[in-house]
Structures are given as C-alpha cells and as structure tokens.
Amino acid sequence: MAPYESDDATGAAADEDLRSGRRKAARYVVPVAVVGVAAATIGLVPALADSGDPDLPKITAQQLIEKMAKSDVQQLSGTVKVSTDLGLPDLGGLENSLASGAAQGGDGSSADPSSKLTELVSGTHTLRVATDGPDRQKLSLLERGSEYSLIHDGKDVWGYDSKSNEVFHGTADDSGKDHRRAEPPATPKDFADEALKSVDDTTSVTVDGTAQVAGRDAYKLLIRPKQSGTTVGAISIAVDAKTGMPLKFTLTPKSGGAAVFDAGFTQVAFARPAASTFDFTPPKGAKVTEQKDEPKAKEHAPKLGEDFAQGMDGAKVIGKGWNAIATFDTGAEGGMPSGSEGGAFGGFLGSLGDQVSGTFGKGTVFSTRLVNALITDDGKVYAGAVTKDALVKAANEGK
C-alpha cells in the first residue's frame, strides 16, 4: 500500500484539404485531446453538496482507505449530476466537437461512446446509472428531448443515441470478474481507486470530517499534493460509512474557485436492478455500426499526476508525482498555424494560447484550470496538471 501520513500529522487532455487539415491539426488539437483525457477522469464518480454533518465514529485515513479497498458493492442504481468547469472558452459547442474528434477509438457513429461521452468535458449533465455485477452496467445521459444510453451486458456493449437513431455495437474482451471493459467505468469506486493510485510521498491524506450524500452518511477523505508546481489543489472523496463505496468525488484547482469536477448522486439504492434494465434490441430503422477491431478502447481512464502522464500513448514522463509532465513529438513542425496556412480558425485557436519562449525556442501554451499543454514550434508537446512555468522549464531542460 502506498505510504500515508498518520492522521495526527496526516496517517495519502473538404477531402484532401481535410486530410491536410488533420495533419496541421496535430499541432493544435493536442491541447483539446489533453482536456478530453482529463475530463474522462470524472467518469461517473458522484459528488453532491453536503446536507449535514452526521456524527460518526472516528476513523483514521488509513482505516478509511482500507474500508474503501474492502468495499464490494455489486448492485446499485441511481441518478448522478455531473458538472465540469475546466475554464474552456465558449465556442458555441465547437469545443465538444473538437474533443470528440480528438477522442481515440471512434468508429464514425454518433452512438460511439468514445466520442459521445466527451460531452462531459463541459457544463452540467444528468445521468442514470445501474450495475449488476461486473458483467452488467448501464449509463444513460439525459439530454433535452433525447437520451444516450451505454449498455454492457455480458460480452455485448451497446451504445444508442435516440436523437440520431444510431446504434453502436462492440464487445468486451472477456466477460467475468477480470474482463477488460470496452466502456468507461460505471461505478464511483473505479475513479476513487485511480485517485488513490496517485498517493505517494508527494501526497497528504487526511479524514476531513463527515458529510451526508444522497441521504447517506459518509466520511470525507481529503487528498492534497505536497508539491508546489501542480495545478491540483485537492481531491475530496465522500465514502459511504456503511458500504465503504465512494459517493462523492470533487477535484478543486490550486487557483481556487469552483470545482473543476463535481459530480454526484442525487439518489442511490443498493439493490439489484431489474434484469430488463440491461436488455437492448436495436430499434427498427436504426443505423447500426459495428466496432472495428482496431483501435480498441482503453481499459481505464488515465490517472492523475504521474499516472496521468503515463496514460498518454508514446509519452515520456518527466518529473515525479503530481509534477509529472508527459512529453512527446507530434512530428508536425511549425507551431500554431497562422495566416493563410491556418486560416481564421487556426488564428482563432492560436489566440487562445499564450506565446512563450526559452532556450527550447518558441511555442504556445494552452491552459485550462487543471491541465496545461505547451506545443513548441518544432512540434514537441509537454502536458500535465502543472503550471505554465513548469512546462517551459521542462521544455528548456529537454533541449
């Protein structure tokens, strides 16, 4: 188990023109992809405003973490409210389209979860969730006048977009307890586990009182980076006092203000959902897209800190813990497109970043309230939950 401090002193991202545009886009879609990757960490981890502070027996941070590790909730259903505030500019929905285009594993269907669920990158959304063991989960994203559902039933994974009447069909690699799911994790525990994997000697972990979430008594676990260069302020996880299952996951930035990720159960029940919940047959007239063999969906959302950096394909990791930075070479020299090369859109995207320079040369830093990315004019990328100065320093040292 990762080291923790004691409770007293703390006891733990037009055809030929389009192809050309895609090559050029490698230089400026990267920050959008990084944002999408970061947004994926919210998944379905629920967070809800406290409605009281229940009087519960005292518990140490290590005891609470052990309680979470022993939790084995197999059946539940509930409604989740998710809010994301990465500080992205309002592009009239274009930010979601870019994130969808940057998502990996897309098969060209509006029902493909790898692109559909990137809508969680901004705004507030309501979801219904249900799970019955490791082989049956359902997530429904409720939209105005429409609904998107993702159903995992045995080896089948179905995505259905009622707005377009499109269906996506894929298969899980294996069924059973140890299978690698083809859809995003469907329980809060998945994401709390990912956060806890970031806990090491660069992290402080304490019990921060109690809370009531969705009518259930819970302990609050507080995770804070000790390092100064990260943009992460704190992660708070409300843990159900009875079952040990996380009921709340809130990530706040070091810069202060509203949470970057705040998602939560408005109601939850620990009972087996009806078997019919997971039944799905493509509606008459629906367009059905079968998942391609490659690329396969990733097993889990990337983790925070060092694990976040390692989660980026082909990336080299610089630094340790919460100050870890992923760096890789896009092979696209020239920096941000501008003028006749990039057109108005390229110029607009360029205006969203800060121009920087150093011994590495010149580049552009794209910032959110959590993840920052530096793209140098020679096509290299440095990204992580770190400050702009940390990225410039890493680029200087990388030359």
C-alpha positions in Angstrom: 0.0 0.0 0.0 1.2 3.5 -0.8 2.6 5.4 2.2 0.3 7.7 4.1 0.9 10.2 6.8 -0.7 9.5 10.2 -3.9 11.2 11.0 -2.2 13.4 13.6 0.5 14.5 11.1 -1.6 13.2 8.2 -1.9 8.9 9.0 -2.2 9.8 1.5 -6.1 16.0 -22.1 -13.3 19.0 -47.8 -11.4 15.6 -48.6 -7.7 16.4 -49.4 -8.0 19.6 -47.6 -9.4 17.7 -44.7 -6.5 15.3 -44.6 -4.1 18.1 -44.8 -6.0 19.9 -42.1 -5.8 16.9 -39.9 -2.1 16.9 -40.2 -1.9 20.5 -39.4 -4.5 20.0 -36.6 -2.0 17.7 -34.8 -0.3 20.9 -33.7 -3.4 22.4 -32.0 -5.8 19.6 -31.4 -3.4 18.1 -28.8 -4.5 20.5 -26.1 -8.1 19.7 -26.8 -7.3 16.0 -26.6 -5.5 16.6 -23.3 -8.6 18.3 -22.0 -10.7 15.3 -23.2 -8.4 12.9 -21.4 -8.6 15.0 -18.2 -12.4 15.2 -18.5 -12.5 11.4 -18.7 -11.4 11.2 -15.2 -14.7 12.5 -14.0 -16.5 9.4 -15.4 -19.3 8.7 -13.1 -17.8 9.5 -9.7 -20.6 11.1 -7.8 -20.4 14.3 -5.8 -23.2 16.2 -4.2 -23.4 19.1 -1.8 -23.4 18.1 1.8 -26.8 18.3 3.5 -25.5 17.8 7.1 -22.6 16.5 9.1 -23.5 13.2 10.7 -21.9 12.1 14.0 -19.9 9.0 13.1 -17.2 7.0 14.9 -13.7 8.4 14.5 -11.6 6.7 11.8 -8.0 7.3 10.5 -7.2 8.0 6.9 -5.6 4.6 6.5 -8.6 2.8 8.1 -10.9 4.7 5.7 -8.7 3.7 2.7 -8.8 0.1 3.8 -12.6 0.3 4.2 -12.8 1.5 0.6 -10.5 -1.3 -0.6 -12.7 -3.9 1.0 -15.9 -2.4 -0.4 -17.6 -4.9 -2.7 -20.8 -3.3 -3.9 -22.1 -5.4 -6.8 -25.6 -3.9 -7.3 -26.8 -0.3 -7.4 -28.9 2.1 -9.3 -29.2 5.9 -9.1 -29.2 9.3 -10.7 -25.9 11.3 -11.0 -25.4 15.0 -11.6 -22.1 15.9 -13.2 -20.6 19.4 -13.5 -17.3 20.2 -15.2 -15.6 23.6 -15.2 -12.2 23.4 -16.9 -12.4 27.1 -17.8 -12.7 26.5 -21.5 -13.8 29.4 -23.7 -17.4 29.2 -25.0 -17.0 28.2 -28.7 -20.7 27.5 -29.2 -20.3 23.8 -28.8 -17.2 23.6 -31.0 -15.1 22.6 -28.0 -17.1 19.4 -27.7 -16.8 18.7 -31.4 -13.0 19.1 -31.2 -12.8 16.9 -28.2 -14.9 14.3 -29.9 -12.6 14.4 -33.0 -9.6 14.0 -30.8 -11.0 11.0 -28.9 -9.4 7.7 -29.7 -11.2 4.6 -30.9 -14.0 6.4 -32.7 -15.8 4.4 -35.4 -17.7 7.2 -37.1 -21.1 6.7 -35.2 -22.8 9.3 -33.1 -23.5 6.4 -30.7 -19.8 5.5 -30.3 -19.1 6.1 -26.5 -15.5 7.2 -27.2 -16.9 10.3 -28.8 -20.3 10.7 -27.3 -19.2 10.8 -23.7 -16.7 13.7 -24.4 -19.8 15.9 -24.0 -19.0 15.6 -20.3 -16.0 17.9 -21.0 -18.0 20.9 -20.1 -21.3 22.0 -18.5 -23.7 20.2 -16.3 -25.3 16.8 -17.1 -27.7 14.3 -15.6 -27.0 10.6 -15.8 -28.8 7.5 -14.7 -26.6 4.6 -13.7 -27.2 0.9 -12.9 -24.9 -2.0 -12.3 -25.4 -5.7 -11.5 -22.0 -7.2 -11.0 -19.0 -6.9 -13.4 -20.9 -8.1 -16.5 -23.9 -5.8 -16.5 -23.9 -2.0 -16.4 -26.0 0.8 -17.9 -25.3 4.5 -18.2 -27.9 6.9 -19.7 -27.0 10.5 -20.5 -30.2 12.5 -20.3 -30.4 15.4 -22.8 -33.1 17.9 -23.7 -35.6 15.8 -25.7 -33.3 12.9 -26.2 -31.2 10.3 -24.4 -27.9 8.4 -25.0 -27.5 5.0 -23.4 -24.5 2.8 -23.0 -25.3 -0.8 -22.0 -22.8 -3.6 -21.1 -24.5 -7.0 -20.9 -22.0 -9.9 -20.9 -19.8 -9.7 -23.9 -22.1 -7.2 -25.7 -21.6 -3.4 -25.4 -24.3 -1.3 -27.0 -24.5 2.5 -27.4 -27.8 4.1 -28.6 -28.3 7.7 -29.5 -32.0 8.4 -29.7 -31.5 11.8 -31.3 -29.9 10.3 -34.4 -31.4 6.8 -34.1 -27.9 5.4 -34.4 -26.6 2.3 -32.6 -23.0 1.3 -31.8 -22.2 -2.4 -31.1 -19.0 -3.7 -29.6 -17.8 -6.5 -27.5 -15.9 -6.7 -24.2 -12.6 -8.5 -24.5 -13.7 -11.0 -21.8 -16.8 -11.5 -19.6 -16.5 -12.2 -15.9 -14.8 -10.5 -13.0 -11.5 -9.8 -14.6 -12.7 -8.8 -18.1 -11.4 -5.6 -19.6 -14.4 -3.5 -20.2 -15.0 -1.8 -23.5 -16.9 1.0 -22.0 -15.9 3.7 -19.4 -16.0 2.5 -15.7 -19.6 2.6 -14.4 -19.0 2.9 -10.6 -17.6 5.6 -8.3 -15.1 3.1 -6.9 -13.2 2.9 -10.2 -12.3 6.6 -10.1 -11.6 6.8 -6.4 -9.2 3.9 -7.0 -7.4 5.9 -9.7 -7.0 8.9 -7.5 -5.6 6.7 -4.7 -3.0 5.3 -7.0 -1.6 8.8 -7.2 -1.0 8.7 -3.4 2.7 8.5 -2.5 5.2 10.5 -0.5 4.3 13.6 -2.5 0.8 13.5 -1.1 -1.0 14.3 2.1 -4.1 12.2 3.0 -6.4 13.0 5.9 -10.0 12.4 7.1 -11.8 15.8 6.8 -14.9 15.3 8.8 -18.2 13.8 7.7 -21.0 14.5 5.2 -24.3 13.3 4.0 -24.6 12.4 0.3 -27.8 11.3 -1.3 -29.3 10.8 2.1 -26.4 8.5 3.3 -23.8 9.1 6.0 -20.3 9.4 4.7 -16.7 10.2 5.8 -14.7 12.7 3.8 -11.2 11.7 2.6 -9.1 14.7 1.6 -6.1 14.2 -0.8 -3.7 17.1 -1.2 -0.5 17.3 -3.2 2.6 18.5 -1.2 4.4 19.7 -4.4 4.1 23.3 -5.4 4.2 23.1 -9.2 0.9 21.3 -9.7 -2.4 22.9 -10.6 -4.3 20.4 -8.4 -5.5 21.9 -5.2 -7.3 19.0 -3.5 -9.4 15.9 -4.2 -12.3 15.2 -1.8 -13.9 11.8 -1.7 -17.1 11.1 0.4 -17.1 7.5 1.4 -20.3 5.7 2.4 -20.0 4.9 6.1 -21.8 1.6 5.8 -20.6 0.1 2.5 -17.2 1.8 2.0 -18.2 2.8 -1.5 -17.3 6.3 -2.7 -20.3 8.6 -3.0 -18.5 11.8 -3.9 -15.5 12.9 -5.9 -14.7 16.6 -6.1 -11.5 18.0 -7.6 -10.6 21.6 -7.0 -7.8 23.6 -8.6 -5.0 25.3 -6.7 -6.1 28.6 -8.2 -9.3 28.4 -6.2 -12.9 28.9 -7.2 -15.4 26.3 -8.2 -14.5 22.7 -8.5 -13.1 21.5 -11.8 -15.0 18.2 -11.5 -18.1 18.0 -9.3 -20.4 15.0 -9.9 -22.8 13.4 -7.6 -25.6 11.0 -6.8 -28.9 12.8 -6.3 -30.3 9.4 -5.3 -28.8 5.9 -4.9 -30.1 2.5 -4.0 -28.0 -0.6 -3.2 -30.4 -3.2 -4.7 -30.3 -5.4 -7.8 -31.8 -3.6 -10.8 -34.4 -5.4 -12.8 -32.9 -7.7 -15.4 -34.8 -5.8 -18.1 -32.7 -2.8 -17.3 -29.8 -4.3 -19.4 -31.9 -5.6 -22.3 -31.3 -3.9 -25.6 -32.5 -4.5 -29.2 -31.7 -2.0 -31.9 -34.9 0.0 -32.8 -36.5 -0.5 -36.2 -34.7 1.6 -38.8 -31.7 2.4 -36.6 -28.3 2.6 -38.3 -26.1 0.0 -36.6 -22.3 0.5 -36.6 -20.1 -2.4 -35.5 -16.9 -1.7 -33.6 -13.7 -2.0 -35.6 -11.0 -4.4 -34.2 -8.6 -1.5 -34.1 -8.1 0.7 -32.3 -9.5 -0.9 -29.1 -11.0 1.1 -26.3 -8.7 1.7 -23.4 -9.2 -0.3 -20.3 -9.4 2.7 -17.9 -9.4 6.4 -17.9 -5.9 7.9 -17.3 -4.9 8.7 -13.7 -3.9 11.9 -12.1 -0.3 13.1 -11.5 2.4 10.7 -12.7 -0.1 8.1 -13.8 -1.9 10.7 -15.9 1.3 11.4 -17.8 1.9 7.7 -18.3 -1.6 7.3 -19.6 -0.7 9.2 -22.8 0.3 6.9 -25.6 4.0 7.1 -26.5 4.7 9.7 -23.9 7.9 10.1 -22.0 7.4 11.1 -18.4 9.4 13.9 -16.8 9.3 14.6 -13.1 7.6 12.8 -10.2 4.2 12.6 -8.6 1.8 15.5 -9.1 4.5 17.4 -11.0 4.9 14.7 -13.7 4.8 16.0 -17.3 4.1 13.9 -20.4 6.2 14.8 -23.4 6.1 13.5 -27.0 6.8 14.6 -30.5 3.9 15.2 -32.9 6.3 15.3 -35.9 4.5 18.5 -37.0 6.9 21.4 -37.1 5.9 25.0 -37.4 3.9 25.6 -34.2 0.4 27.0 -34.4 -0.8 27.6 -38.0 -1.4 31.2 -38.8 -2.2 33.5 -41.7 -3.0 31.7 -45.0 -1.9 28.3 -43.6 -4.2 28.2 -40.6 -7.0 30.5 -41.9 -9.3 32.3 -39.5 -9.9 29.2 -37.4 -6.2 28.5 -36.9 -5.6 32.1 -36.0 -8.5 32.0 -33.6 -7.1 28.9 -31.8 -3.7 30.5 -31.7 -5.2 33.5 -30.0 -6.4 31.2 -27.2 -2.9 30.3 -26.2 0.0 32.2 -24.6 3.1 32.6 -26.7 6.3 31.6 -24.7 10.0 31.3 -25.5 13.1 29.9 -23.8 16.2 28.0 -24.7 14.0 25.4 -26.4 12.8 28.1 -28.9 9.2 29.3 -29.2 5.9 27.8 -28.5 2.3 28.2 -27.4 0.8 27.2 -24.0 -2.9 26.2 -23.9 -4.3 26.4 -20.4 -7.3 25.1 -18.5 -8.0 25.3 -14.8 -6.4 21.9 -14.4 -4.4 20.7 -17.4 -1.9 22.8 -19.4 -0.1 21.9 -22.6 2.9 23.5 -24.3 3.3 23.0 -28.1 6.7 24.1 -29.3 7.4 25.3 -32.8 9.4 22.2 -33.6 6.3 20.0 -32.9 7.0 18.8 -29.3 4.3 18.7 -26.7 4.6 19.0 -22.9 1.4 18.4 -20.9 0.3 17.8 -17.4 -1.6 19.1 -14.4 1.2 21.6 -13.8 1.8 25.3 -14.2 2.9 27.1 -17.3 6.3 27.9 -15.8 6.8 24.2 -15.1 6.1 23.3 -18.7 8.6 26.0 -20.0 11.2 24.7 -17.6 10.7 21.1 -18.8 11.0 22.2 -22.4 14.2 24.1 -21.6 15.7 21.1 -19.9 14.5 18.8 -22.7 16.7 20.5 -25.3 
